[in-house]
Amino acid sequence: MTGDGGAAVLGSRASRPHAAETAAVHVKEPLAVYIHWPFCRSKCPYCDFNSHVRERVDADRWTRALIADLERQAEMAADREVVSIFFGGGTPSLMPPETAAALIEQVKLLWPVAPGLEITLEANPNSAEAARFAGFAAAGVNRLSLGIQALDPAALRFLGRGHDRDEALAAIGFARETFPRYSFDLIYARPGQIVAAWEEELDEALSLAGEHLSLYQLTIEPGTAFGNRAARGEILNTDEDIAATLFEATQERLAAAGLPAYEISNHARPGAECRHNLAYWRYEDYLGIGPGAHGRISREGRKLATQQHRAPEAWLAAIEDSGTAIDEMAPIAPEAAIGEMVMMGLRLVEGIPRARLEALAERDVEELFAALPRLVAGGFVTLDGDRLAATAAGRQRLNAVLAALLS
């Protein structure tokens, strides 16, 4: 009990619930809410997210549409408690803070929310956007995730970022002053990058960081500007051996600084993990609001997958015409659900609860994966009475581990 209701607990015995009444209290299942703002100032050459450049965005119209999407999808997950809201993109720091405030308020009208509700907004460190941080904090955002991507000026130019080093440092300072929690991203395994230079960049990042850092290896995705250049033969990242050495150096440096990895690319002081992303990796339920957003909702003992129209204009027209822009909605087959739980859960250092995996599979883990003894013997996964988890070596080679497990 919180707030004024707490006084009743301290009253006479007659005012307190009996044990049987307490046991009968229904505990609501947790729910995470993802809200996608699909617009960017420019498209980064490595980005394969559903992001689009538009000269003009009608913010009022988009606010109404996103609220309508929330209201319709709330019907699928009514009896829940929201534990996190995450504004992703695109570049959600381009939305007016008033839009964020209206969406946060709508979530609170539609569901009860957990104490200490985490509300994250992704932001670029451009000066114009950083000047609006106070507005987002006033709207209710309590965690900022900054897309810094590099602290090296040449690397920022290579990555096509719209900010420079000074703007990055200023934005981190604004985030520290404005939000209770903040994090920023860096990308490594860039072409020509050496371990000593990366360790120096990591040390500077640690001096600037709060309690969380996200450190991603550069991947070249088909269909991106980098993907097209790589298809023409251009070398745009490091080779596998150097990337592996950089990964190991990252893990060691961050662990020694008190921000150990809790997921392959994410590091935090204990208790400061991103609660929203943990919902994904733990295969918990979440709604995907906005263009291209995916959702996973448990209903009648099955996971239901949802996916929305990707194109912003098509999504907006569908919402305004019929109140929904969900393009696909279907139960996930048991084998596919097992695969999703394993693919997400083995990214986490904590792994997957054995009981939960076996309840989904309706058989023992040992019976589920033929390759398991070989992977355990090779030091890539561990299995005990409580959890299936990838080791540090297994997380470094997770694609190969998953291919072996799920083949």
C-alpha positions as CSV (number, residue, x, y, z in Angstrom):
1,M,0.0,0.0,0.0
2,T,1.3,3.5,-0.8
3,G,0.2,7.0,-0.1
4,D,-2.6,7.9,2.3
5,G,-3.7,4.2,2.3
6,G,-0.7,3.3,4.3
7,A,-2.2,4.8,7.4
8,A,-4.9,2.1,7.5
9,V,-2.3,-0.6,8.0
10,L,-1.2,0.9,11.3
11,G,-4.8,1.0,12.7
12,S,-6.6,-1.5,14.9
13,R,-6.5,-5.2,14.2
14,A,-10.1,-5.0,13.0
15,S,-9.0,-2.6,10.2
16,R,-6.5,-5.1,8.8
17,P,-7.3,-7.7,6.2
18,H,-7.5,-11.3,7.4
19,A,-4.8,-13.7,6.0
20,A,-7.3,-15.4,3.8
21,E,-8.3,-12.1,2.3
22,T,-4.7,-11.1,1.8
23,A,-4.0,-14.4,0.0
24,A,-7.0,-13.8,-2.3
25,V,-5.6,-10.4,-3.5
26,H,-5.0,-10.7,-7.3
27,V,-1.5,-9.8,-8.4
28,K,-1.6,-8.2,-11.8
29,E,0.9,-9.4,-14.4
30,P,3.5,-6.9,-15.5
31,L,3.3,-5.1,-18.8
32,A,5.9,-3.0,-20.7
33,V,4.7,-0.4,-23.2
34,Y,6.9,0.6,-26.2
35,I,5.9,3.7,-28.2
36,H,7.6,4.3,-31.6
37,W,8.3,7.7,-32.9
38,P,9.4,7.0,-36.5
39,F,11.0,10.3,-37.5
40,C,14.6,11.3,-37.7
41,R,16.5,14.4,-39.0
42,S,18.7,12.2,-41.1
43,K,19.2,8.4,-41.7
44,C,22.4,7.0,-40.2
45,P,24.3,4.8,-42.6
46,Y,24.3,1.8,-40.3
47,C,20.7,2.0,-39.2
48,D,18.1,-0.6,-40.2
49,F,15.4,0.6,-37.7
50,N,12.0,1.8,-38.9
51,S,13.0,5.4,-39.2
52,H,12.1,8.0,-41.7
53,V,13.1,11.6,-42.7
54,R,10.2,14.0,-43.2
55,E,10.3,17.8,-43.7
56,R,7.1,18.3,-41.6
57,V,5.3,16.2,-39.0
58,D,1.8,17.1,-37.7
59,A,2.5,16.5,-34.0
60,D,-1.1,17.0,-32.9
61,R,-2.3,14.5,-35.4
62,W,0.3,12.0,-34.4
63,T,-0.4,12.5,-30.7
64,R,-4.1,11.7,-31.3
65,A,-3.2,8.6,-33.3
66,L,-0.8,7.2,-30.8
67,I,-3.3,7.7,-28.0
68,A,-5.9,5.9,-30.2
69,D,-3.5,3.0,-30.7
70,L,-2.9,2.8,-26.9
71,E,-6.7,2.7,-26.2
72,R,-7.3,0.0,-28.7
73,Q,-4.4,-2.2,-27.6
74,A,-5.3,-1.8,-24.0
75,E,-8.3,-4.0,-24.7
76,M,-5.8,-6.9,-25.3
77,A,-4.0,-6.4,-22.0
78,A,-6.5,-4.9,-19.6
79,D,-5.7,-6.8,-16.4
80,R,-2.1,-5.7,-16.1
81,E,0.3,-3.4,-14.2
82,V,2.6,-1.2,-16.4
83,V,6.2,-1.4,-15.2
84,S,7.9,0.6,-17.9
85,I,7.2,2.9,-20.8
86,F,9.9,3.3,-23.5
87,F,9.9,5.9,-26.3
88,G,12.0,4.6,-29.1
89,G,12.5,5.4,-32.8
90,G,13.4,7.0,-34.9
91,T,14.3,9.9,-32.7
92,P,11.7,10.4,-30.0
93,S,13.5,13.5,-28.7
94,L,12.1,15.2,-31.9
95,M,8.6,14.9,-30.6
96,P,7.2,17.8,-28.6
97,P,7.5,17.1,-24.9
98,E,3.7,17.7,-24.7
99,T,3.2,14.6,-26.9
100,A,5.3,12.6,-24.4
101,A,3.3,14.0,-21.5
102,A,-0.1,13.2,-23.2
103,L,1.0,9.6,-23.9
104,I,2.3,9.0,-20.4
105,E,-0.9,10.4,-18.9
106,Q,-2.9,8.1,-21.2
107,V,-1.0,5.0,-20.1
108,K,-1.7,5.9,-16.5
109,L,-5.4,6.3,-17.3
110,L,-5.6,2.9,-19.0
111,W,-3.6,0.8,-16.5
112,P,-2.4,0.9,-12.9
113,V,1.4,1.5,-12.9
114,A,4.1,0.0,-10.7
115,P,5.8,2.1,-8.0
116,G,8.9,3.6,-9.5
117,L,7.5,3.3,-13.1
118,E,10.5,3.5,-15.5
119,I,9.9,6.0,-18.4
120,T,12.7,6.0,-20.9
121,L,13.2,8.3,-23.9
122,E,15.8,7.8,-26.6
123,A,17.5,11.1,-27.6
124,N,20.1,12.5,-29.9
125,P,22.6,14.8,-28.4
126,N,22.1,17.6,-31.0
127,S,22.0,21.0,-29.2
128,A,18.5,21.8,-30.4
129,E,17.2,18.5,-28.9
130,A,19.2,18.7,-25.7
131,A,17.7,22.1,-25.0
132,R,14.3,20.3,-24.6
133,F,15.5,17.8,-22.0
134,A,13.8,19.8,-19.2
135,G,10.5,19.6,-21.0
136,F,10.7,15.8,-21.2
137,A,11.6,15.6,-17.6
138,A,8.6,17.7,-16.7
139,A,6.5,15.4,-18.9
140,G,7.4,12.4,-16.6
141,V,10.4,10.9,-18.4
142,N,12.8,9.7,-15.7
143,R,15.4,7.9,-17.8
144,L,17.2,9.2,-20.8
145,S,19.1,7.0,-23.3
146,L,21.5,9.1,-25.5
147,G,22.7,8.0,-28.9
148,I,26.3,9.2,-28.5
149,Q,27.8,6.4,-30.6
150,A,31.4,7.7,-30.4
151,L,33.5,10.1,-28.5
152,D,36.1,10.3,-31.3
153,P,35.4,13.1,-33.8
154,A,36.6,11.0,-36.8
155,A,34.4,8.1,-35.7
156,L,31.4,10.4,-35.4
157,R,31.9,11.6,-39.0
158,F,32.3,8.0,-40.2
159,L,29.1,6.9,-38.5
160,G,27.2,9.8,-40.1
161,R,26.1,11.3,-36.8
162,G,24.5,14.8,-36.8
163,H,26.4,15.9,-33.7
164,D,30.0,16.6,-32.8
165,R,32.1,15.7,-29.8
166,D,31.3,18.9,-27.9
167,E,27.6,18.5,-28.4
168,A,27.9,14.9,-27.1
169,L,29.7,16.0,-24.0
170,A,27.2,18.8,-23.3
171,A,24.3,16.5,-23.8
172,I,25.7,14.0,-21.3
173,G,26.1,16.8,-18.8
174,F,22.5,18.0,-19.4
175,A,21.2,14.5,-18.9
176,R,23.1,14.1,-15.7
177,E,21.6,17.3,-14.3
178,T,18.1,16.7,-15.6
179,F,17.2,13.0,-15.2
180,P,17.4,10.6,-12.2
181,R,18.8,8.0,-14.5
182,Y,20.6,8.2,-17.9
183,S,22.6,6.0,-20.2
184,F,24.4,6.4,-23.5
185,D,25.4,4.2,-26.4
186,L,28.7,3.7,-28.1
187,I,29.5,1.7,-31.2
188,Y,32.9,-0.2,-31.5
189,A,34.6,-2.6,-33.9
190,R,34.9,0.3,-36.3
191,P,37.3,-0.1,-39.2
192,G,40.9,0.3,-38.1
193,Q,40.0,0.5,-34.4
194,I,42.7,-0.9,-32.1
195,V,42.3,-2.1,-28.5
196,A,44.4,0.6,-26.9
197,A,42.3,3.4,-28.6
198,W,39.1,1.7,-27.6
199,E,40.2,1.3,-24.0
200,E,41.0,5.0,-23.9
201,E,37.5,5.8,-25.2
202,L,36.0,3.4,-22.7
203,D,37.8,5.1,-19.8
204,E,36.5,8.5,-20.9
205,A,33.0,7.0,-21.2
206,L,33.2,5.6,-17.7
207,S,34.2,9.0,-16.4
208,L,31.0,10.4,-17.9
209,A,28.6,7.6,-17.3
210,G,26.0,7.3,-14.6
211,E,25.0,3.7,-13.8
212,H,24.4,2.3,-17.3
213,L,26.2,2.0,-20.6
214,S,25.3,0.3,-23.9
215,L,28.2,-0.8,-26.0
216,Y,27.4,-2.3,-29.4
217,Q,29.6,-3.9,-32.0
218,L,29.1,-2.3,-35.4
219,T,27.2,-4.6,-37.7
220,I,26.6,-4.1,-41.4
221,E,23.0,-4.7,-42.2
222,P,21.7,-5.3,-45.7
223,G,19.7,-2.4,-47.2
224,T,21.5,0.2,-45.2
225,A,23.9,2.7,-46.7
226,F,26.8,0.8,-45.1
227,G,25.3,-2.5,-46.4
228,N,25.2,-1.1,-49.9
229,R,28.8,0.0,-49.6
230,A,29.9,-3.3,-48.2
231,A,28.2,-5.1,-51.1
232,R,30.5,-3.1,-53.4
233,G,33.5,-4.4,-51.5
234,E,34.2,-1.7,-49.0
235,I,35.6,-2.8,-45.6
236,L,33.5,-1.0,-43.0
237,N,34.3,-2.9,-39.7
238,T,37.0,-4.9,-38.1
239,D,37.7,-8.6,-38.7
240,E,36.3,-11.2,-36.3
241,D,39.5,-11.7,-34.3
242,I,39.9,-8.0,-33.5
243,A,36.2,-7.7,-32.8
244,A,36.5,-10.6,-30.3
245,T,39.5,-9.0,-28.6
246,L,37.6,-5.7,-28.4
247,F,34.6,-7.5,-26.9
248,E,36.7,-9.1,-24.2
249,A,38.4,-5.8,-23.4
250,T,35.0,-4.2,-23.1
251,Q,33.7,-6.8,-20.7
252,E,36.9,-6.7,-18.5
253,R,37.0,-2.9,-18.4
254,L,33.4,-2.4,-17.5
255,A,33.4,-5.2,-14.9
256,A,36.4,-3.7,-13.2
257,A,34.7,-0.3,-13.1
258,G,31.6,-1.8,-11.3
259,L,29.3,-1.9,-14.4
260,P,29.4,-5.6,-15.3
261,A,27.5,-6.9,-18.3
262,Y,24.0,-8.0,-17.6
263,E,23.3,-8.6,-21.3
264,I,25.7,-9.0,-24.2
265,S,25.9,-5.3,-25.0
266,N,24.5,-3.7,-21.8
267,H,26.3,-2.9,-18.6
268,A,25.0,-1.5,-15.3
269,R,25.6,-1.2,-11.7
270,P,23.5,-3.9,-9.9
271,G,19.9,-2.6,-9.7
272,A,20.4,0.0,-12.5
273,E,19.5,-2.3,-15.4
274,C,17.1,-1.0,-18.0
275,R,13.8,-2.6,-16.8
276,H,12.1,-2.1,-20.1
277,N,14.7,-4.1,-22.1
278,L,14.7,-6.8,-19.4
279,A,11.1,-7.3,-20.2
280,Y,12.1,-8.2,-23.8
281,W,15.0,-10.5,-22.8
282,R,13.0,-12.2,-20.1
283,Y,10.2,-12.9,-22.7
284,E,7.6,-10.9,-20.7
285,D,4.6,-9.2,-22.2
286,Y,4.8,-5.8,-23.9
287,L,2.7,-3.8,-26.3
288,G,4.2,-2.2,-29.4
289,I,2.6,1.2,-30.2
290,G,3.2,3.1,-33.4
291,P,4.5,2.3,-36.9
292,G,6.3,-1.0,-37.3
293,A,6.1,-1.8,-33.6
294,H,6.0,-5.4,-32.5
295,G,4.2,-6.8,-29.4
296,R,4.0,-10.0,-27.4
297,I,0.9,-10.6,-25.2
298,S,0.0,-13.7,-23.2
299,R,-3.6,-14.8,-23.6
300,E,-5.3,-18.0,-22.7
301,G,-1.9,-19.7,-22.1
302,R,-0.4,-18.7,-25.5
303,K,1.8,-15.9,-26.6
304,L,0.2,-13.6,-29.2
305,A,2.4,-11.7,-31.6
306,T,1.4,-8.4,-33.0
307,Q,3.0,-6.3,-35.7
308,Q,2.0,-2.9,-37.0
309,H,2.1,-1.3,-40.5
310,R,5.7,0.0,-41.0
311,A,5.2,3.0,-43.2
312,P,4.2,6.1,-41.1
313,E,1.6,7.4,-43.6
314,A,0.0,4.0,-44.0
315,W,0.0,3.5,-40.2
316,L,-1.6,6.9,-39.6
317,A,-4.3,6.4,-42.2
318,A,-5.2,3.0,-40.8
319,I,-5.5,4.4,-37.2
320,E,-7.7,7.3,-38.4
321,D,-9.8,5.0,-40.6
322,S,-10.4,2.1,-38.2
323,G,-8.7,2.7,-34.9
324,T,-6.0,0.1,-35.5
325,A,-3.0,-0.4,-37.7
326,I,-2.0,-3.9,-36.6
327,D,-0.9,-5.7,-39.7
328,E,-0.5,-9.1,-38.2
329,M,-1.8,-10.7,-35.0
330,A,-1.5,-14.4,-34.4
331,P,-0.7,-17.0,-31.7
332,I,3.0,-18.0,-31.6
333,A,3.4,-21.8,-32.2
334,P,4.9,-23.5,-29.1
335,E,8.2,-24.4,-30.9
336,A,8.5,-20.8,-32.1
337,A,7.8,-19.5,-28.6
338,I,10.6,-21.8,-27.2
339,G,12.9,-20.4,-29.9
340,E,12.1,-16.8,-29.0
341,M,12.5,-17.4,-25.3
342,V,15.9,-19.0,-25.8
343,M,17.1,-16.4,-28.3
344,M,16.2,-13.6,-26.0
345,G,17.1,-15.2,-22.6
346,L,20.6,-16.4,-23.5
347,R,21.6,-12.8,-24.2
348,L,21.3,-12.2,-20.4
349,V,24.0,-13.1,-18.0
350,E,21.3,-14.5,-15.7
351,G,20.0,-16.8,-18.4
352,I,16.5,-18.4,-18.5
353,P,14.7,-19.9,-15.5
354,R,14.6,-23.6,-16.1
355,A,11.1,-24.0,-14.7
356,R,9.7,-21.4,-17.0
357,L,11.3,-22.9,-20.1
358,E,10.2,-26.4,-19.2
359,A,6.6,-25.2,-18.5
360,L,6.5,-23.7,-22.0
361,A,8.1,-26.8,-23.6
362,E,6.2,-29.3,-21.5
363,R,9.4,-31.4,-21.2
364,D,12.8,-31.4,-19.5
365,V,15.5,-29.1,-20.9
366,E,17.8,-32.1,-21.4
367,E,15.2,-33.6,-23.7
368,L,14.6,-30.3,-25.5
369,F,18.0,-29.7,-27.0
370,A,20.1,-32.5,-28.5
371,A,23.2,-30.3,-28.7
372,L,23.1,-29.3,-25.0
373,P,25.7,-31.9,-23.7
374,R,28.2,-30.8,-26.3
375,L,27.7,-27.1,-25.5
376,V,28.0,-27.7,-21.8
377,A,31.1,-29.7,-22.3
378,G,32.6,-27.0,-24.5
379,G,32.0,-24.4,-21.9
380,F,29.5,-22.4,-23.9
381,V,26.4,-22.9,-21.7
382,T,25.6,-24.0,-18.2
383,L,22.6,-25.9,-16.9
384,D,21.7,-26.5,-13.2
385,G,18.5,-27.0,-11.3
386,D,17.5,-23.4,-11.7
387,R,18.7,-21.9,-15.0
388,L,20.0,-22.4,-18.5
389,A,22.6,-19.7,-19.2
390,A,25.3,-18.9,-21.8
391,T,28.8,-18.5,-20.4
392,A,30.9,-15.5,-21.3
393,A,32.4,-17.5,-24.1
394,G,28.9,-18.6,-25.2
395,R,27.6,-15.0,-25.3
396,Q,30.5,-14.0,-27.4
397,R,29.5,-16.7,-29.9
398,L,25.8,-16.6,-29.3
399,N,24.7,-16.9,-32.9
400,A,26.6,-20.2,-33.2
401,V,25.3,-21.4,-29.8
402,L,21.7,-20.6,-30.8
403,A,22.1,-22.3,-34.2
404,A,23.3,-25.5,-32.4
405,L,20.6,-25.4,-29.8
406,L,17.7,-24.7,-32.1
407,S,18.6,-26.8,-35.1
